[in-house]
Amino acid sequence: MIQPASMIIGTGSCAPDKVLTNSDLEKMVDTSDEWIKERTGIERRHILETEKTNSDLGACAAERAIEDAGLKAKDIDCILVATITPDSFFPSTACGVQAKIGAKDAAAMDVSAACSGFLYGMTLADALIRSGQYRNVLVIGSEVLSRFTDWEDRTTCVLFGDGAGAAVMTESDGTRGLLSSFIKSDGRLGRLLYLPGGGSTHPATHETVDQHLHTIRMEGREVFKHAVRTMVDAAVHGLEKGEVHSDDIDLLITHQANMRIIDAVRERLKLPEEKVFINLQEFGNTSAASIPLALDQARREGRIRPGDKVLLVAFGGGFTWASGVVQF
Ligand SMILES: CC(C)(COP(=O)(O)OP(=O)(O)OC[C@H]1O[C@@H](n2cnc3c(N)ncnc32)[C@H](O)[C@@H]1OP(=O)(O)O)[C@@H](O)C(=O)NCCC(=O)NCCS
């Protein structure tokens, strides 16, 4: 029996009010509600108001998670923000959140692992708690993908949305917590899903803007194949490491990218449909925010009860992939 070192004691999430539906997108690019629903399962996505930033969204989710944990911001020792759409290169979005929630003197840093970022963050939080470095670690996944989307490219613009989710992790009480986590990468496949411009490879110039280098590029079909294969791999290894059989999983929460990917992963793991939580139709792909957003919604809807074992699985640009088995 695995003895967990850390556990989740509170979750929170935040989505912008503004909604962009598939029929709104029909007016912007050559697409249809029918194509988007059939090929992805997405119906709507939320878009952050122009005057707000990633750290506003992250701070909103963080405050809800801290309240749910019964703590105050001053109790947070370390803030990890998983994101690929930061407020700026530096300072980190985590420092923005630290200031906005008033987590005085907390350590703060960003984690860049694309859609696997939240599970990378949970893994780091677990290690920090396990080592005795920190007591309460706030892990946030927060994204404003709408600002890095090419709204003229129908192959990507229908997929993404904005949102944030957060979890407060602390030392396990010995009965519940993170039973296992598994994180991997393969950087050779980075060019299948990336944002070319703005870094030191292609610093911003008029030309990089004209060439649309500051928005997400993706080889959808290739990404799809790797997503299914690596998410199944992450799930199998996470279960093995946590000494948990797939029959004992009460709920599967995967990264919410495409309904067909989620179905393929569920089928390979031989889990019934009722054991899978899906909110992709409402939010689209929110990258690092997708798992904590779904986890918080599942908890608030009563889909996760004390004692339940939840399997979290993600895949993202890098490529990165990850899983976590959490006993609540
Ligand atoms: C992007 C994705 C939905 C495309 O679905 P697909 O079934 O693979 O579709 P294809 O790319 O093969 O395109 C099929 C056709 O639809 C067209 N198409 C693409 N986007 C379209 C859209 N928004 N509306 C209408 N038609 C579209 C293509 O141009 C292509 O047309 P063609 O056959 O005339 O060339 C799918 O590949 C996917 O979800 N990939 C993984 C994405 C992902 O998870 N990314 C994030 C990982 S974290």
Ligand as a Chemical Component Dictionary entry (heavy atoms), coordinates in Angstrom:
data_LIG
# 
_chem_comp.id                   LIG 
_chem_comp.type                 NON-POLYMER 
_chem_comp.pdbx_formal_charge   0 
_chem_comp.three_letter_code    LIG 
# 
loop_
_chem_comp_atom.comp_id 
_chem_comp_atom.atom_id 
_chem_comp_atom.alt_atom_id 
_chem_comp_atom.type_symbol 
_chem_comp_atom.charge 
_chem_comp_atom.model_Cartn_x 
_chem_comp_atom.model_Cartn_y 
_chem_comp_atom.model_Cartn_z 
_chem_comp_atom.pdbx_ordinal 
LIG C1  C1  C 0 -7.495  19.164 -35.203 1  
LIG C2  C2  C 0 -8.433  17.992 -35.388 2  
LIG C3  C3  C 0 -9.751  18.253 -34.684 3  
LIG C4  C4  C 0 -8.729  17.820 -36.873 4  
LIG O1  O1  O 0 -9.586  16.709 -37.061 5  
LIG P1  P1  P 0 -9.227  15.634 -38.176 6  
LIG O2  O2  O 0 -10.332 14.684 -38.189 7  
LIG O3  O3  O 0 -7.846  15.120 -37.888 8  
LIG O4  O4  O 0 -9.266  16.516 -39.472 9  
LIG P2  P2  P 0 -8.130  16.690 -40.560 10 
LIG O5  O5  O 0 -7.050  17.554 -40.047 11 
LIG O6  O6  O 0 -7.792  15.336 -41.093 12 
LIG O7  O7  O 0 -8.948  17.489 -41.640 13 
LIG C5  C5  C 0 -10.056 16.901 -42.337 14 
LIG C6  C6  C 0 -10.634 17.954 -43.247 15 
LIG O8  O8  O 0 -11.330 18.933 -42.458 16 
LIG C7  C7  C 0 -10.864 20.233 -42.807 17 
LIG N1  N1  N 0 -10.954 21.080 -41.612 18 
LIG C8  C8  C 0 -9.987  21.313 -40.688 19 
LIG N2  N2  N 0 -10.452 22.160 -39.766 20 
LIG C9  C9  C 0 -11.734 22.441 -40.106 21 
LIG C10 C10 C 0 -12.728 23.244 -39.526 22 
LIG N3  N3  N 0 -12.522 23.950 -38.405 23 
LIG N4  N4  N 0 -13.926 23.309 -40.122 24 
LIG C11 C11 C 0 -14.174 22.615 -41.263 25 
LIG N5  N5  N 0 -13.254 21.838 -41.861 26 
LIG C12 C12 C 0 -12.052 21.755 -41.276 27 
LIG C13 C13 C 0 -9.455  20.023 -43.275 28 
LIG O9  O9  O 0 -9.045  21.107 -44.096 29 
LIG C14 C14 C 0 -9.577  18.730 -44.047 30 
LIG O10 O10 O 0 -10.102 19.010 -45.295 31 
LIG P3  P3  P 0 -9.581  18.211 -46.600 32 
LIG O11 O11 O 0 -9.918  16.772 -46.326 33 
LIG O12 O12 O 0 -10.370 18.832 -47.690 34 
LIG O13 O13 O 0 -8.122  18.465 -46.653 35 
LIG C15 C15 C 0 -7.815  16.682 -34.844 36 
LIG O14 O14 O 0 -6.751  16.286 -35.689 37 
LIG C16 C16 C 0 -7.312  16.817 -33.450 38 
LIG O15 O15 O 0 -8.067  16.996 -32.527 39 
LIG N6  N6  N 0 -5.989  16.684 -33.255 40 
LIG C17 C17 C 0 -5.390  16.760 -31.977 41 
LIG C18 C18 C 0 -5.435  18.162 -31.506 42 
LIG C19 C19 C 0 -5.028  18.294 -30.089 43 
LIG O16 O16 O 0 -5.417  17.535 -29.274 44 
LIG N7  N7  N 0 -4.203  19.301 -29.843 45 
LIG C20 C20 C 0 -3.803  19.669 -28.589 46 
LIG C21 C21 C 0 -3.029  18.645 -27.911 47 
LIG S1  S1  S 0 -2.713  19.213 -26.340 48 
# 
loop_
_chem_comp_bond.comp_id 
_chem_comp_bond.atom_id_1 
_chem_comp_bond.atom_id_2 
_chem_comp_bond.value_order 
_chem_comp_bond.pdbx_ordinal 
LIG C1  C2  SING 1  
LIG C2  C3  SING 2  
LIG C2  C4  SING 3  
LIG C2  C15 SING 4  
LIG C4  O1  SING 5  
LIG O1  P1  SING 6  
LIG P1  O2  DOUB 7  
LIG P1  O3  SING 8  
LIG P1  O4  SING 9  
LIG O4  P2  SING 10 
LIG P2  O5  DOUB 11 
LIG P2  O6  SING 12 
LIG P2  O7  SING 13 
LIG O7  C5  SING 14 
LIG C5  C6  SING 15 
LIG C6  O8  SING 16 
LIG C6  C14 SING 17 
LIG O8  C7  SING 18 
LIG C7  N1  SING 19 
LIG C7  C13 SING 20 
LIG N1  C8  SING 21 
LIG N1  C12 SING 22 
LIG C8  N2  DOUB 23 
LIG N2  C9  SING 24 
LIG C9  C10 SING 25 
LIG C9  C12 DOUB 26 
LIG C10 N3  SING 27 
LIG C10 N4  DOUB 28 
LIG N4  C11 SING 29 
LIG C11 N5  DOUB 30 
LIG N5  C12 SING 31 
LIG C13 O9  SING 32 
LIG C13 C14 SING 33 
LIG C14 O10 SING 34 
LIG O10 P3  SING 35 
LIG P3  O11 DOUB 36 
LIG P3  O12 SING 37 
LIG P3  O13 SING 38 
LIG C15 O14 SING 39 
LIG C15 C16 SING 40 
LIG C16 O15 DOUB 41 
LIG C16 N6  SING 42 
LIG N6  C17 SING 43 
LIG C17 C18 SING 44 
LIG C18 C19 SING 45 
LIG C19 O16 DOUB 46 
LIG C19 N7  SING 47 
LIG N7  C20 SING 48 
LIG C20 C21 SING 49 
LIG C21 S1  SING 50 
# 
